[in-house]
């Protein structure tokens, strides 16, 4: 990966699967990359591995942290006083909005420009070009630094946590969808209908669009009682097949809640 950007000094905290890929892309772009990771993971080619976090961040323009949420605050605090004032501190880990806001507040005490970066796709195969959202005081500066790499990167404001919130809202749907598919396929296998069920789900998802999604959700209100009985029957069938209907039971409770509280606001779809 090549860039015409003037080489900058970058520190990467966490060189596991995602961090190592980011570090390699940055080195390929001509930047000077130092890394810190207490775990015995391999050091990417061209990256200078440091024994302590303070050495990794000395004289850097940008710090990228790709750590677990539980380690995010510790990662910042262990290098806070060594990072140059005015440097961009970007946290790319998955965490809550409140955690990102806490990190931003701590970073601000030492004059660092904090960025909450939410990666919106898996890193393998994309590396630094993984689509992402950015928010926080340093979001615009981060976009400028990453622009030469051709990243699909969008700023969603100056409030740290806004990017994280959008990612986690999306995760409710995407990870929930995966969980429902897994449960359905377990039942499909038990019933000897796995291939048919998979093809049916693929066809439904392939045909999905805003009108279908809107009709599906809006129809839950007036048809909640009928759908409740249908899903209760589905849950009973899964139990007979020896499959724990974890997600299906949740759908039963969701339908009961719709009957009690109604639907959330659903945007108007022109062609519905």
N, C-alpha and C positions, 0 to 999 in steps of 0.2 A: 504494500500500500504506500503510495507516494503522496506527498503534499508539498505545496510551495510555502507553507507556513514556516516562519522562523522557528528553529528548534527551541523548545522550552524544556525546563527541568520538571519532571513529573514523578511523584511518589505514588506507588500502588500498595495499598494495604490489603492483603489477602490474595494469594496467587494460586488459588484452587482452579477449578475448571473455568470459571468465568474470568477471574482476575488474570490468569496466565494468558488467556486469549486477548484480553484488552492490552496487556503489557506488550505482547508480541506485535500487535498492530501499531502500537505507539512507537516502538523501536523501528518498525518498518517504515514509519512515517518520518523518521529522522530525528525523533525526540530522544532526550536523555532520560532514561527510566531507572529509578531505584525502587526496590521493593522490600517490604517487611512482612514476614509471616512466621509466627512461632511454630507452626506445624512443619513436620519433615516432608514438605512437598518439593518437587523439582523446581529449579530456577529456570525460567524461560531464557532462551538464547538471547544474548545481548542485553540482558537486564542485570544490574548490579544489586546483589542481595546484601542487605544490611543486617547487622546483628541486633540493632535496637532501633525503635521507631524514630528517635530524635535524629539519628544519622540519616535516615531515609528522607526526612522532610527538610533537611538543611538546604536553604537557597532554592526551594522549589517554587514554581508558579502555580502548580495545580496538584492537589492530593485527591486520588480516587480511592474510596474505600468500598470493598466488596466483601463485607463480613456479615455474619448472622446478626439479627436485630439485638440479641442479648449482648453482643460484643461491641455494638456501635458506639455507645457512650464511652466505654473504656478505651476504644481505639482513638477517639478524639482526645480524651483527657491525657493519654500517655504521650501525645506529641504536641499538645496545644501550645506550649510555650516555646517550641522550637520552630514552628511554622512561621515563615515571614509574614509580617502584617501586609494585608492586601491580597494575599494568595487566595485562590479559589479552593474551597474544601467541598468536594462532592461526595455525598453518601448515596451509593447505588444499591444498597441492601434493601430488602423488603421489610418495611416496618410501618407502624401506625403513624397517623398524622401527628399525634401528640409527641411521639418519639422524635420525629423530624423537627418539630418546633423546639423541643428541648435541645437538640443538637445545634440548631440555628442560634439559640440564645447563648449557649456556651461558646460557640465559635465567635460570636459578636463581641464577647468580652476581650478578645485578643485581636479584633480588627480583621477577622477572616470573612470572606464572602462565601456564605454557605449555600449549597445547592442540594435540593432534594431531587434525585434522579430516579424515576421509575422505569425500569426496563419492561417493555410491553411484549416481549417475545423471548424465546429461549436463545441463549448466547451461542451455543455450538453451531458452527456454520455461518455465523454472522459476525461474531466478535464485536469490535468497536462499532460496527454498523447496525447493531441491534436497535430496532425502533424504540424510542424512549420519550418520556415527558420530563420536563424540568420545571421546578418552581423554587422560589426563595430569592434572597437578596442577590445572589451571584448567578442567577439563571441566565441572564442576558450575556454576561461575560463568558459563561460556560458555552453557550451556543456559538459565540464568536470563536472560541478556541477550538471547538469541534467541527466547525463549518467546513474546513478544507478536506475533511474525511468523507464528506458526502453522507453524513448520518441523517436518518429520518428522525429528527429531533425537534420537538415543539415545546416552546415555553408556555406555561399555563398560569403565569403570574409571579408576583414577588413574595407570596406567602408560602413559607416552607410548610409542607404537609399536603398541599393541594395536589401535587403529582401523586403522592402516595395514596391519597384518598381515591383518586380516579382508578389507580391500578387495583386497589383492593375491592372497589365496587365491581369492577370487571371480573375479578376473581370469584365473586359470589356466583356469577353466572357461569363462567367458563369451567371452574373446578366443580361446581354443582352439576353442570351438564355431564362432565366426565364421570362423576359418581353415579348419576342416573344411568348412563350407558353401561357402566360396569355391572350395576345391579341387574339391568335388563338382560345383558348377555349371560350372566350367571343363570338366570331363569331360562333363557333361550337354550343354553346347553342342557339344563336339567330336563327340559321339555322336548329335546331333540329337534329344536327349531332355530338353532343359532344362525345358520347361514341365511335362512329366510328373514329372520329378525334384523340381522346386520344390513342386508340389502334394503329392507324397508326403511330403516333409520337413515341410511345414506341418502336414499331418494327424498325423504322428508326434509333432511337438512339441506340438500342441494337445491330444493325448490323454495327454501325459506327466503323471506324478504320482509320488508317492513309491513306490507299489508297482511301477510300471513301471521306474523308475530302479533300484530295489533288485534286481529280477529281472535287469535288463540287466547290472548289475555283478556280482552273485553268480554269474550263469550263465557269466561269463567263466572262472571257475576250472575247473569240470568240463568245459567245452567249449572250453578254450583251444586245443587242438590243431586241432580242426575250424575254429575261427574264424581261427586262424593261416593255415591253407591257403586259406581264403576270402579273407582280406585280401591274402595274397600274390598270388592270382589277380587281385584288384582292382588292385593296384599294377602288375601286368604289363599289364592292360588299359589303364590310364591312359597307360603308356608307349607302347603301340601307338597311342593316340589323339593322341600328341604332347603330353601333359600331364605335367609333372613331379610325381610322386606324393610330394611332400614330407611332407604330413601322414599319408598312408597308410603310407609307410615308417616313420614314427614309431609308428604303430599296430602294425605288425609287430614292432618292437622292444619295444613295451609288452607285447604278448602273450607274447613270449619271456621277459620279466622276470616276468610273472605265473606262467608255468610254472616258473620258477626259484625265485621268492621268495614266491609266493602273493599273496593279496589284502590290502589294508589293511582295517582295521575298518570294517564297514558297519553303521549303526544298524538296529535291528530295526524293521520296518514292520508295524503291527498287521494290516492287511488284505492282507498279501502272500500 
